[in-house]
Amino acid sequence: MQNYSDFIKSKIKIAPKHGFSLDIDTINPKLKPFNKIMVKWLVEGGRRACFASFGLHKTVTQLEAVRCTLEKTGGKGLIVLPLNVKQEFIEDSKNILGWETPPKFIRRIEEASGDGIYLTNYETIRDGKMDPAHFSVTSLDEASILRGLGGTKTFREFMRLFTGDGGPMGCRRGDDAVKYRFVATATPSPNDYIELLAYADFLGVMDVSQAKTRFFKRDSTKADKLTLHAHKEEEFWLWVSSWALFVNKPSDITGNPADDEGYNLPELDLRWHEIPSDHTKAGADSDGQIKMFKDLSLGVIGASKEKRDSLQDRIRMMNKIREEDPNAHRIIWHDLEDERKAIEKAIPDITSIFGSQNYEKREQAILDFSYGRFRELAAKPVIAGSGCNFQRFCSWAIYLGIGFKFNDFIQSIHRIQRFLQQNTVRIDLIYTEAERGIRKNLETKWKNHNKLVKNMTEIIKKYGLSHAEMAQHLTRKIGVERVEIEGKLFLAINNDNVDELTNHNRIKDNSVGLVLTSIPFSTQYEYSPNYADYGHSESNEEFFRQMDYMTPNLFKKLMPGRLAVVHVKDRIIPMGLSGMGVQEVYPFHMDTILHFKKHGFAYMGMKTIVTDVVRENNQTYRLGWTEQCKDGSKMGVGMPEYLLYFRKPQTELINAYADVPVVKQKKEWDKKAKQWINPNGYSRARWQMDAHGFTRSSGNRCLRPEELAALEPKDIFQEYKRFSLEEIYDFEFNVKIAETLELHGKLPSGFMLLQPQSWSDEVWTDVTRMLTLNGSQWSKGKEMHLCPMQFDIADRVIEQLSNPGEIVLDPFAGLFTTPYRAILKGRIGYGIELSSSYFLDGVQYCRGAEQNVNMPSLFDFIELEEKEAV
């Protein structure tokens, strides 16, 4: 088995190299020095991204990188382009690289004539007209088309065709159809990290799901909300820079400021033109009330309506701007077909390009405008905003409207704000009063874009292009300084639990009466910045490999015949990553059972803890009512949590008793004395509840639906809970109750009010989900734990499976819920936690429990707020 220290070091991820060593002197001498460095870096990496700024010759860089790779591999090379861009590649191959035979544009493999470099469009590959497996090396020009991740046909098809990717449940990174592949774009969007992760996934650097876990704070209430961990920011950008080359100006990689001559972007003259909105068209709100003013927070649909309503006013503003210099060369950007028609009506001699237009005619128009053969062009950013070079004769653009798509916006600006532009670039943006929010959104994204470029250039300046330097820097984040704090009733240890259980004798073998823990849910969450964090795993397999170092040592600490109770929950695999065309469930609890059995534990069964499906849907959007109505066949079920029971075998296997049994004194009713014998003991009734409890009806009936609707939600919840346990279950009657509540406006959309109860003690429906130490964390403004254990789960297990005075251990202590509740139940609480912040907070809770102080829960604050509101 690999040494644990080496295993942890192996979790440091720098993109591996797949390419060839390349002598820079063999690169085309007509390239600039910085372009040669870019080509060498791409070829030696084999699977790399080129994010060079506008005008830094990405075209010739890709052509030469593909040519140099083919020198080693032989065969054919393919560059995939947006529409209207092929002419740039053909012209640059002849005029800059000096190739006698330019690359040939093809739409089918039959059109290829032997080895060499070919060009094609994205649509050709996406629609299955040509298989990229015929090519040894490929490059995707303007690869931002991949940013849709699993939600777009282009991304799914390109992942399948280029990488052989079958999703996490299929062949993951199997035999790559195209071993050597590059992507190139000038605008990787920092506003949506998913775009960068999509490139990494396509290049085979790291799966999107793994990257999410490694670098991003996961909101436990919103599945797709990603926030970069503050402590992970440097590591994230170092990782990105190991597979993506960001170049803002030549000296960023050459180190010679003289190389920047001629490569300073022209000044930008940005002018915003706000026109009043027509508030008479504000419409009504969801309750039918007429609105006095239009909304300033427009969504996509609202923005489209605003554009239609304001079209003529925007056309008038456009003409007013044009009157400043009627004979100037300029491009007018627009988004809608109605806008194009209005522009053509207002400017009869303008040339327009559009999607349904003949391809050759559109391409010729772009070429003619590029070389100044006519003055004004009307186009959509999605058609001519990428790859075209208009800077030779044009330095003025008017935007008839603004939108949400920053990538299209910034790309279109840089059709004229490019190196070799001789004039100040003027940009006029027309928007309405109601679109102020859209303007703010664009400006924020622009600011973030500039921040990304600055981050990456600083990293390149600091570390150069050396993998070794980056890896050495990241190894400094391994390890933690051990801290131990001991009270009368608790022992708290801040350390890696593998190191603690293996190398320190503070917790004696065969000394722990009960292990109760909520293990990390595989790769789903990361709890600390340390590489020893179990959530810092790239796959479920790597997670359980790390568990293999911990579990055998945990087994040693447990008393013979005693239990380890493990709290787990299965995970959702997003549709775009499941390979099944639907969201799928990863049965994490099953792998956990197999893992503990592998290490000598007997599996004793599991208890199910029911969760709220409405709250879950608000987090994952997996169980929606609307989607259920569209097609019930795609819907799953709620995701319960589980308590898994594992037992360390007793020393003598002739009977099932533990070496030190968990003994309970019976609490019995003395019929003659009419009093309890041993009133603090364990009653027959409690045994029935622990073993297979259910509640019989008292004969009282529940309120009818109409009566129930008159109650407050908290009263409805309690009454329905009693009804569900006492009455024979009638599904249709329960639905009728819920529908009646909805009729009276009493059925919440944020949580499930009528939760079905279970008689079986194997299914726990009464766990108080809000009653956790996160309540205290929240009240103090501290960091909340991602997966807190509920108090009543801990209380029941501790009381049933350990004796007073015994040690209860949690090797993943988190906020120390298990030790905290153990102390309150008369046990000794032990906890091991890697995160220093969680550790310090947990110690305070344990000290409070020692002093028999009830630490405040979230419910205390809810009650306080209610009292203050009265």
Stockholm file with secondary structure:
# STOCKHOLM 1.0

chainA/1-870         MQNYSDFIKSKIKIAPKHGFSLDIDTINPKLKPFNKIMVKWLVEGGRRACFASFGLHKTVTQLEAVRCTLEKTGGKGLIVLPLNVKQEFIEDSKNILGWETPPKFIRRIEEASGDGIYLTNYETIRDGKMDPAHFSVTSLDEASILRGLGGTKTFREFMRLFTGDGGPMGCRRGDDAVKYRFVATATPSPNDYIELLAYADFLGVMDVSQAKTRFFKRDSTKADKLTLHAHKEEEFWLWVSSWALFVNKPSDITGNPADDEGYNLPELDLRWHEIPSDHTKAGADSDGQIKMFKDLSLGVIGASKEKRDSLQDRIRMMNKIREEDPNAHRIIWHDLEDERKAIEKAIPDITSIFGSQNYEKREQAILDFSYGRFRELAAKPVIAGSGCNFQRFCSWAIYLGIGFKFNDFIQSIHRIQRFLQQNTVRIDLIYTEAERGIRKNLETKWKNHNKLVKNMTEIIKKYGLSHAEMAQHLTRKIGVERVEIEGKLFLAINNDNVDELTNHNRIKDNSVGLVLTSIPFSTQYEYSPNYADYGHSESNEEFFRQMDYMTPNLFKKLMPGRLAVVHVKDRIIPMGLSGMGVQEVYPFHMDTILHFKKHGFAYMGMKTIVTDVVRENNQTYRLGWTEQCKDGSKMGVGMPEYLLYFRKPQTELINAYADVPVVKQKKEWDKKAKQWINPNGYSRARWQMDAHGFTRSSGNRCLRPEELAALEPKDIFQEYKRFSLEEIYDFEFNVKIAETLELHGKLPSGFMLLQPQSWSDEVWTDVTRMLTLNGSQWSKGKEMHLCPMQFDIADRVIEQLSNPGEIVLDPFAGLFTTPYRAILKGRIGYGIELSSSYFLDGVQYCRGAEQNVNMPSLFDFIELEEKEAV
#=GR chainA/1-870 SS CCCHHHHHHTTCCCCCCCSCCCCGGGSCTTSCHHHHHHHHHHHHHSEEEEEECTTSCHHHHHHHHHHHHHHHHCSEEEEEECTTCHHHHHHHHHHTSCCSSCCEECSSGGGCCSSEEEEEEHHHHHTTSSCGGGCSEEEEETGGGGGGGGGSHHHHHHHHHHHCCCCTTSCSSCSCSSSEEEEECSCCCTTCHHHHHHHHHHTTSCCHHHHHHHHEEECTTCTTCEEECGGGHHHHHHHHHTTEEEESSTHHHHCCGGGGTTCCCCCEEEEEEEECCCGGGCCBCTTSCBCSSCCSSCCHHHHHHHHHHTHHHHHHHHHHHHTTSTTCCEEEECSSHHHHHHHHHHSTTCEECCTTSCHHHHHHHHHHHHTTSSSEEEECHHHHSSSCCCTTTCCEEEESCCCSCHHHHHHHHTTTSSTTCCSCEEEEEEEEGGGHHHHHHHHHHHHHHHHHHHHHHHHHHHHTTCHHHHHHHHGGGCCCCCEEEECSSEEEEESCHHHHHHHCCSSCTTCEEEEEEECCCTTSCCCSSSTTCTTCCSSHHHHHHHHHHHHHHHHHHBCTTCEEEEEEECEEECHHHHSSSSCEEECHHHHHHHHHHHTTCEEEEEEEECCCHHHHHHHHCCSCHHHHHHCGGGCCCCCCEEEEEEECCCSCTTSSCCSSCCCCCEEEEETTTTEEESTTSEEHHHHHHHHHCCCCCCSCCCCCHHHHTTSCHHHHHHHHHHHHHHSCCCHHHHHHHHHHHHHTTCCCSSSCSSCCCCSCTTEECCCCTTCSTHHHHHHTTCCCCSSCCCHHHHHHHHHHHCCTTCEEEETTCTTTHHHHHHHHTTSEEEEEESCHHHHHHHHHHHHHHHTTCCCCCHHHHHHHHHHHHC
#=GC SS_cons         CCCHHHHHHTTCCCCCCCSCCCCGGGSCTTSCHHHHHHHHHHHHHSEEEEEECTTSCHHHHHHHHHHHHHHHHCSEEEEEECTTCHHHHHHHHHHTSCCSSCCEECSSGGGCCSSEEEEEEHHHHHTTSSCGGGCSEEEEETGGGGGGGGGSHHHHHHHHHHHCCCCTTSCSSCSCSSSEEEEECSCCCTTCHHHHHHHHHHTTSCCHHHHHHHHEEECTTCTTCEEECGGGHHHHHHHHHTTEEEESSTHHHHCCGGGGTTCCCCCEEEEEEEECCCGGGCCBCTTSCBCSSCCSSCCHHHHHHHHHHTHHHHHHHHHHHHTTSTTCCEEEECSSHHHHHHHHHHSTTCEECCTTSCHHHHHHHHHHHHTTSSSEEEECHHHHSSSCCCTTTCCEEEESCCCSCHHHHHHHHTTTSSTTCCSCEEEEEEEEGGGHHHHHHHHHHHHHHHHHHHHHHHHHHHHTTCHHHHHHHHGGGCCCCCEEEECSSEEEEESCHHHHHHHCCSSCTTCEEEEEEECCCTTSCCCSSSTTCTTCCSSHHHHHHHHHHHHHHHHHHBCTTCEEEEEEECEEECHHHHSSSSCEEECHHHHHHHHHHHTTCEEEEEEEECCCHHHHHHHHCCSCHHHHHHCGGGCCCCCCEEEEEEECCCSCTTSSCCSSCCCCCEEEEETTTTEEESTTSEEHHHHHHHHHCCCCCCSCCCCCHHHHTTSCHHHHHHHHHHHHHHSCCCHHHHHHHHHHHHHTTCCCSSSCSSCCCCSCTTEECCCCTTCSTHHHHHHTTCCCCSSCCCHHHHHHHHHHHCCTTCEEEETTCTTTHHHHHHHHTTSEEEEEESCHHHHHHHHHHHHHHHTTCCCCCHHHHHHHHHHHHC
//
